Structures are given as C-alpha cells and as structure tokens.
C-alpha cells in the first residue's frame, strides 16, 4: 500500500509541475507582450507575480520529488499545487475585474 501511495504522489507531483510550468510559460509571453504601447504596469506586475509563483512552485515540486526518494513526505505537493492554482485563480479574477 505504501508503494501505491508513493507512486501516486509522484504522478501528482509531475502533473502539477507540468501544469505550473505551462502557466509560467504563458506568463512569460504575457509579460513580454505587456510592453506594447497602451498596456499599464498592472499587467507587468500581474504576469510577473503569477509567473514567478508558478515557476517557484514547479521547481519546488521537481526538486522535492528527487529528495523524496530517501524520505517519505506526503502532502507537501498538494499544498504547493494548491498555491499555484490559487495564484492562477487570483490572476483570472484580476483580469475579469480589469476587463469588466
């Protein structure tokens, strides 16, 4: 049963890290596009904060996955993935309020 939990934890980490890296790549493109004329500083701040948060979360998930082979810590990946998804939800809400 412990092997199943460890393998599921690995799958959750890899899927979460992949999603966070995709969001981070989108934010890099959005950050670069925000330098066009007519865009304010809010876009630069929003894309920078969301992209940085997702990148840090993905790196944490991938590095912890490597060090988790020696020690079993289940549950941290869910916290990090939840934090990244929280940043994504705040960003979507930010865009909704901005374009309303």
C-alpha positions as CSV (number, residue, x, y, z in Angstrom):
1,X,0.0,0.0,0.0
2,X,2.9,2.3,0.7
3,X,4.3,1.8,-2.8
4,X,0.9,2.8,-4.3
5,X,0.8,6.0,-2.2
6,X,4.4,6.8,-3.2
7,X,3.7,6.3,-6.9
8,X,0.5,8.3,-6.8
9,X,2.4,11.1,-5.1
10,X,5.0,11.0,-7.9
11,X,2.3,11.2,-10.5
12,X,0.5,14.1,-8.7
13,X,3.8,16.0,-8.5
14,X,4.7,15.6,-12.1
15,X,1.3,16.6,-13.3
16,X,1.2,19.6,-11.0
17,X,4.7,20.7,-12.0
18,X,3.8,20.4,-15.7
19,X,0.7,22.5,-15.3
20,X,2.6,25.1,-13.3
21,X,5.3,25.2,-15.9
22,X,2.7,25.7,-18.7
23,X,1.1,28.6,-16.7
24,X,4.6,30.1,-16.1
25,X,5.4,29.9,-19.9
26,X,2.1,31.7,-20.7
27,X,3.0,34.4,-18.2
28,X,6.4,34.9,-19.8
29,X,4.7,35.5,-23.1
30,X,2.1,37.8,-21.5
31,X,4.9,39.7,-19.6
32,X,6.7,40.4,-22.8
33,X,3.5,41.4,-24.6
34,X,2.7,43.8,-21.8
35,X,5.5,46.1,-23.0
36,X,3.5,47.1,-26.1
37,X,2.1,50.6,-26.0
38,X,-1.2,51.0,-24.3
39,X,-0.7,48.4,-21.6
40,X,-0.3,49.6,-18.0
41,X,2.0,48.5,-15.2
42,X,-0.7,46.2,-13.7
43,X,-0.2,43.7,-16.5
44,X,3.5,43.6,-15.9
45,X,3.0,43.1,-12.2
46,X,0.3,40.5,-12.6
47,X,2.1,38.4,-15.2
48,X,5.4,38.7,-13.3
49,X,3.9,37.7,-9.9
50,X,1.9,34.8,-11.3
51,X,4.7,33.5,-13.5
52,X,7.3,33.7,-10.7
53,X,5.0,32.0,-8.2
54,X,4.2,29.2,-10.6
55,X,7.9,28.7,-11.5
56,X,8.9,28.5,-7.9
57,X,6.1,26.1,-7.2
58,X,7.1,23.8,-10.1
59,X,10.8,23.9,-9.1
60,X,9.9,23.0,-5.6
61,X,7.8,20.1,-6.8
62,X,10.5,18.7,-9.0
63,X,13.3,19.2,-6.5
64,X,11.3,17.7,-3.7
65,X,10.4,14.8,-5.9
66,X,14.1,14.0,-6.2
67,X,14.8,14.3,-2.5
68,X,11.6,12.4,-1.6
69,X,13.2,9.1,-2.7
70,X,15.0,9.0,0.6
71,X,12.3,10.3,2.9
72,X,8.6,10.0,2.5
73,X,6.8,13.3,2.9
74,X,3.3,13.0,1.5
75,X,1.1,16.1,1.4
76,X,3.5,18.9,0.6
77,X,3.0,18.6,-3.1
78,X,-0.7,19.2,-2.7
79,X,0.0,22.4,-0.8
80,X,2.4,23.7,-3.4
81,X,0.0,22.8,-6.3
82,X,-2.8,24.4,-4.4
83,X,-0.8,27.6,-4.0
84,X,-0.1,27.7,-7.7
85,X,-3.7,27.2,-8.5
86,X,-4.6,29.9,-6.1
87,X,-2.3,32.3,-7.9
88,X,-4.0,31.3,-11.2
89,X,-7.4,32.0,-9.7
90,X,-6.4,35.4,-8.4
91,X,-4.9,36.3,-11.8
92,X,-8.1,35.2,-13.6
93,X,-10.2,37.3,-11.2
94,X,-7.8,40.2,-11.7
95,X,-8.3,40.0,-15.5
96,X,-12.1,39.7,-15.0
97,X,-12.2,42.8,-12.9
98,X,-9.9,44.7,-15.2
99,X,-11.9,44.0,-18.4
100,X,-15.3,44.4,-16.8
